């Protein structure tokens, strides 16, 4: 493997967490949600698939409140006051309050069916009020919510849109009523002082409220699109109350809440066009895969320095170093090690000797010595 490939693989490993964060950013989720806002819709079956709720400044639904009960007590000499004068507190404005009593007098909340259909509806929200849709989201479906805010003259209006669970909506309701109750201003002032608490400390703020997963809050917007995938049924567990099933509340806010960057009251009736598109999910990963992926990425990041160090320490092992010779001088004879000559093997010629008979005696010829002279008789 070349060095360029190694550097590229290490760089890709280091940039992988950043790419995952970029792909899961709210901007990319809104783009995906905007592409899924179209589809066939059906009317909402109220109190079966969804419930319409409202919070208004002239009605306190909490147990310590009771603006409607103020008319039961009269000062002496004030018994001639008519019922019309005590029906609502001075903050009530009929022209800016389109809500009906069944929207904010909700003592009983029926069990809803899992949301598996596409719906479209329009909510009319009064000034300084809250409109909410209570739904039961299903983990088997991907839910896309598209909301557009405008006034009765079809002009865009800025507002705040939140996604809350049942537990979070109850805290939000308490915050709304404490802000509109003159006898509870100390609570509201203390809550305002904690409104700018950092996200990592919000879970310890017992007075404030936060959105679902601390991310689905869209403030000072006239339209918003967001999508939601659940890992499983949303359940809230507490030491005092045990385990409770959590519904979801799509909240359209037109009052100045305790958040620092929220929109002001528009001083008009707001019409919210809400479209809910559900898409069945074909493959659902188990929840532990998220922790597994991040654990592998974290361990891989920790292992990179050790891998690089091991490769660096082994870089000089097993490499043949070239031979170095001393420079010849008068005092040092040159070192010359010629390579041995190459030996080329040659074929040997085989010579066959004649075969001799075993009975054949060798003939020996006697010759006279060279210095002897022949005798007279022999001559």
Legacy VTK file of the C-alpha trace (Angstrom):
# vtk DataFile Version 3.0
C-alpha trace
ASCII
DATASET POLYDATA
POINTS 379 float
0.000 0.000 0.000
1.443 3.351 -1.026
1.857 6.281 1.337
-0.779 8.313 -0.538
-3.395 5.626 0.045
-2.512 5.463 3.740
-2.758 9.229 4.169
-6.076 9.292 2.318
-7.574 6.531 4.452
-6.473 8.232 7.684
-7.898 11.578 6.535
-11.207 9.962 5.615
-11.384 8.289 9.022
-10.831 11.595 10.793
-13.418 13.417 8.661
-16.080 10.700 8.957
-17.634 12.035 12.225
-17.820 15.537 10.726
-19.573 14.190 7.629
-22.097 12.330 9.778
-22.872 15.494 11.744
-23.261 17.481 8.513
-25.660 14.942 6.999
-27.770 14.877 10.172
-27.935 18.669 10.576
-31.337 20.402 10.827
-30.797 22.073 7.446
-30.464 18.759 5.614
-33.454 17.360 7.524
-35.575 20.345 6.481
-34.592 19.841 2.846
-35.623 16.182 3.037
-38.869 17.135 4.777
-39.681 19.754 2.137
-39.558 17.073 -0.548
-42.078 14.932 1.383
-44.769 17.551 2.027
-46.802 16.559 -1.022
-49.300 13.719 -0.935
-52.936 12.765 -0.660
-54.480 13.818 2.644
-57.658 12.939 4.497
-59.661 14.904 7.103
-58.678 14.470 10.714
-60.929 12.272 12.812
-60.973 14.478 15.871
-60.320 12.797 19.214
-59.467 9.581 17.336
-56.318 10.328 15.339
-55.664 13.858 16.668
-56.939 16.315 19.278
-57.079 20.108 19.067
-55.944 21.916 22.226
-55.540 25.597 23.063
-54.099 27.819 25.755
-55.739 31.230 26.083
-54.921 34.157 28.395
-58.464 34.370 29.795
-58.714 30.779 31.058
-56.472 29.005 33.522
-56.855 25.247 33.386
-54.404 24.515 36.177
-55.657 23.410 39.596
-54.371 26.546 41.364
-56.000 28.874 38.850
-59.637 29.518 38.091
-60.320 32.838 36.484
-63.865 31.694 35.737
-64.488 31.315 39.479
-63.685 34.923 40.267
-67.323 35.876 39.666
-68.452 33.823 42.668
-67.064 36.359 45.115
-68.399 39.920 45.319
-67.633 42.872 47.460
-70.411 44.392 49.547
-72.574 46.667 47.434
-71.471 44.998 44.183
-74.158 42.313 44.010
-75.841 43.976 41.062
-72.928 43.114 38.757
-74.192 41.081 35.818
-72.774 37.748 34.754
-71.560 39.253 31.506
-69.124 41.413 33.456
-67.548 38.437 35.210
-67.466 35.836 32.461
-63.898 36.666 31.413
-61.065 38.715 32.877
-60.137 42.064 31.313
-57.590 40.399 28.978
-60.314 38.781 26.885
-60.768 40.232 23.386
-63.432 38.536 21.284
-62.008 39.917 18.024
-58.596 38.332 18.669
-59.804 35.121 20.344
-61.297 32.624 17.857
-60.906 29.660 20.231
-63.995 27.796 21.374
-64.465 26.525 24.956
-64.009 22.868 24.035
-60.458 23.676 22.855
-59.131 25.014 26.176
-61.488 23.292 28.637
-59.889 19.888 28.145
-60.066 17.930 31.372
-60.186 14.524 29.689
-57.793 13.513 26.932
-58.909 10.397 25.025
-56.520 7.719 23.884
-55.520 8.303 20.265
-54.859 5.812 17.507
-51.320 5.574 16.083
-50.864 8.178 13.368
-50.615 6.223 10.112
-52.572 8.521 7.754
-51.916 11.791 5.936
-53.842 14.744 7.355
-54.358 18.424 6.614
-56.050 21.022 8.794
-56.086 24.741 9.576
-55.846 26.019 13.147
-57.017 29.517 14.107
-54.913 30.849 16.977
-55.730 34.028 18.843
-53.316 36.723 19.879
-51.149 35.849 22.892
-52.441 32.263 22.719
-51.294 28.754 21.867
-52.712 26.193 19.443
-51.627 22.563 19.637
-52.275 19.270 17.866
-51.984 16.179 20.054
-51.030 13.064 18.081
-49.806 9.537 18.768
-46.776 9.032 16.524
-45.864 5.522 15.422
-42.325 4.147 15.338
-43.185 2.179 12.179
-43.787 5.374 10.184
-41.669 8.373 9.291
-43.660 11.523 10.071
-43.184 14.771 8.144
-44.837 17.963 9.425
-45.236 21.085 7.273
-46.641 24.289 8.825
-47.337 27.704 7.275
-48.363 30.744 9.353
-50.380 33.697 8.008
-52.968 36.174 9.204
-56.575 36.473 8.052
-55.430 38.677 5.141
-53.089 35.903 3.897
-49.973 37.821 4.937
-47.048 35.825 6.408
-46.768 36.012 10.184
-43.789 35.030 12.316
-44.402 32.709 15.220
-42.824 29.901 17.221
-43.322 26.203 16.520
-42.337 23.472 18.959
-42.605 19.691 19.198
-43.207 18.524 22.771
-44.009 15.297 24.556
-46.712 14.986 27.212
-44.310 15.680 30.078
-42.770 18.643 28.265
-46.183 20.040 27.312
-47.283 20.051 30.946
-44.211 22.108 31.872
-44.921 24.415 28.943
-48.542 24.837 30.113
-47.389 25.737 33.615
-45.034 28.334 32.180
-47.831 29.861 30.084
-50.286 30.176 32.965
-47.676 31.524 35.375
-46.823 34.251 32.861
-50.504 35.275 32.577
-51.378 35.019 36.272
-50.705 38.261 38.150
-50.547 36.410 41.465
-47.693 34.216 40.249
-45.299 36.818 38.871
-42.436 35.706 41.145
-42.433 32.277 39.490
-42.409 33.874 36.042
-39.556 36.242 36.920
-37.474 33.384 38.294
-38.161 31.327 35.182
-37.147 34.248 32.974
-33.800 34.412 34.747
-33.135 30.760 33.817
-34.286 31.066 30.203
-30.775 31.427 28.806
-29.359 28.360 30.537
-26.852 26.344 28.417
-28.197 23.172 26.745
-26.012 20.848 28.825
-27.644 22.128 32.031
-31.274 22.242 30.869
-32.069 18.827 32.258
-31.387 20.206 35.753
-33.728 23.173 35.288
-36.865 22.050 37.118
-38.714 25.269 36.257
-38.088 25.569 32.536
-39.252 23.510 29.584
-37.507 22.158 26.521
-38.549 20.662 23.218
-38.373 17.037 22.117
-34.737 15.932 21.898
-33.869 19.571 22.652
-33.787 20.292 18.910
-37.332 20.670 17.550
-37.822 24.356 18.279
-38.343 26.754 15.378
-38.638 30.361 16.514
-39.468 33.517 14.537
-40.512 31.589 11.420
-43.505 31.837 9.085
-43.161 28.298 7.688
-41.267 25.212 8.729
-40.866 21.607 7.592
-39.391 18.891 9.777
-39.318 15.097 9.832
-39.212 12.685 12.738
-38.235 9.027 13.070
-38.833 7.260 16.363
-36.620 4.437 17.588
-39.518 2.992 19.567
-42.521 3.983 21.665
-41.873 7.171 23.629
-42.072 6.361 27.341
-41.308 8.593 30.319
-40.113 6.934 33.522
-40.098 8.652 36.898
-39.406 7.482 40.434
-42.638 9.049 41.696
-45.069 8.439 38.809
-43.634 5.288 37.280
-43.764 4.708 33.524
-46.095 6.850 31.419
-46.934 6.761 27.731
-45.975 9.969 25.928
-48.010 11.584 23.168
-46.651 14.350 20.952
-47.858 17.949 20.759
-47.295 20.114 17.687
-47.403 23.568 19.290
-47.958 26.877 17.460
-46.954 29.686 19.815
-48.130 33.311 19.391
-47.166 34.673 22.821
-43.904 36.030 24.179
-42.643 33.029 26.116
-39.624 32.757 28.387
-37.184 32.025 25.554
-34.946 34.925 24.609
-35.140 34.491 20.816
-38.860 33.796 20.375
-41.310 35.900 18.363
-43.471 38.626 19.847
-47.268 38.536 19.833
-48.535 39.449 16.321
-51.645 41.328 17.586
-53.778 39.419 15.085
-55.401 36.050 14.543
-52.957 33.527 13.082
-54.067 30.793 10.676
-51.736 27.784 10.770
-51.959 25.387 7.817
-50.709 22.030 9.097
-49.912 19.095 6.798
-48.853 15.748 8.250
-47.418 13.109 5.893
-46.645 9.588 7.128
-44.380 7.162 5.259
-44.020 3.536 6.251
-40.484 2.534 7.095
-39.266 -0.631 5.381
-36.159 -1.217 7.485
-35.689 -0.060 11.073
-32.314 -0.345 12.773
-32.334 -1.268 16.453
-31.541 1.615 18.814
-28.214 0.172 19.970
-26.691 0.590 16.484
-26.239 4.321 17.091
-24.150 3.690 20.195
-22.260 0.938 18.397
-21.326 3.167 15.447
-20.116 5.981 17.673
-18.166 3.541 19.855
-16.403 2.081 16.796
-15.622 5.573 15.485
-14.295 6.651 18.880
-12.112 3.554 19.297
-10.873 3.916 15.720
-9.864 7.509 16.373
-7.982 6.455 19.507
-6.199 3.653 17.635
-4.862 5.876 14.828
-1.859 7.277 16.812
-0.833 3.794 17.934
-1.038 2.453 14.368
1.046 5.317 13.014
3.626 4.868 15.774
3.884 1.131 15.100
4.389 1.726 11.373
7.019 4.369 12.136
8.949 2.073 14.467
8.932 -0.741 11.904
9.908 1.466 8.989
13.688 0.725 9.271
13.467 -2.978 10.016
14.094 -5.518 7.268
15.655 -3.040 4.817
19.112 -3.994 3.394
21.569 -1.172 3.812
24.131 -0.566 1.037
27.791 -1.516 1.720
30.107 1.364 2.482
33.854 1.233 1.553
36.612 3.314 2.993
38.160 5.921 0.748
41.646 4.636 -0.336
44.648 6.640 0.812
48.396 6.172 1.204
47.962 4.811 4.698
44.971 2.625 3.953
45.095 0.184 1.084
42.003 0.085 -1.082
39.438 -2.520 -0.343
38.642 -4.355 -3.496
36.419 -7.328 -3.430
35.868 -8.347 -6.978
33.014 -10.592 -7.634
34.046 -14.193 -8.172
34.032 -15.266 -11.809
31.013 -17.047 -12.968
31.577 -20.739 -13.388
30.030 -22.165 -16.493
29.661 -25.937 -16.280
30.986 -27.849 -19.357
30.046 -31.266 -20.507
32.730 -33.932 -20.110
33.613 -36.158 -23.103
33.344 -39.832 -22.350
36.129 -41.983 -23.912
35.482 -45.698 -24.297
38.499 -48.030 -23.786
38.854 -51.290 -25.798
37.967 -54.407 -23.970
40.783 -57.019 -23.462
40.415 -60.838 -23.217
41.085 -62.310 -19.768
43.232 -65.156 -21.307
45.430 -62.898 -23.315
48.951 -62.445 -21.853
50.689 -59.203 -22.367
53.778 -59.472 -24.624
56.930 -58.083 -23.076
59.669 -56.968 -25.454
63.210 -56.918 -24.066
65.451 -54.339 -25.599
69.204 -54.196 -25.065
70.590 -51.442 -22.993
71.612 -48.485 -25.062
75.256 -48.387 -23.916
76.074 -52.098 -24.558
78.062 -53.116 -27.725
77.384 -56.315 -29.650
79.939 -59.156 -29.320
82.032 -60.521 -32.200
80.146 -63.674 -32.502
76.922 -61.823 -32.703
78.231 -59.405 -35.216
LINES 1 380
379 0 1 2 3 4 5 6 7 8 9 10 11 12 13 14 15 16 17 18 19 20 21 22 23 24 25 26 27 28 29 30 31 32 33 34 35 36 37 38 39 40 41 42 43 44 45 46 47 48 49 50 51 52 53 54 55 56 57 58 59 60 61 62 63 64 65 66 67 68 69 70 71 72 73 74 75 76 77 78 79 80 81 82 83 84 85 86 87 88 89 90 91 92 93 94 95 96 97 98 99 100 101 102 103 104 105 106 107 108 109 110 111 112 113 114 115 116 117 118 119 120 121 122 123 124 125 126 127 128 129 130 131 132 133 134 135 136 137 138 139 140 141 142 143 144 145 146 147 148 149 150 151 152 153 154 155 156 157 158 159 160 161 162 163 164 165 166 167 168 169 170 171 172 173 174 175 176 177 178 179 180 181 182 183 184 185 186 187 188 189 190 191 192 193 194 195 196 197 198 199 200 201 202 203 204 205 206 207 208 209 210 211 212 213 214 215 216 217 218 219 220 221 222 223 224 225 226 227 228 229 230 231 232 233 234 235 236 237 238 239 240 241 242 243 244 245 246 247 248 249 250 251 252 253 254 255 256 257 258 259 260 261 262 263 264 265 266 267 268 269 270 271 272 273 274 275 276 277 278 279 280 281 282 283 284 285 286 287 288 289 290 291 292 293 294 295 296 297 298 299 300 301 302 303 304 305 306 307 308 309 310 311 312 313 314 315 316 317 318 319 320 321 322 323 324 325 326 327 328 329 330 331 332 333 334 335 336 337 338 339 340 341 342 343 344 345 346 347 348 349 350 351 352 353 354 355 356 357 358 359 360 361 362 363 364 365 366 367 368 369 370 371 372 373 374 375 376 377 378
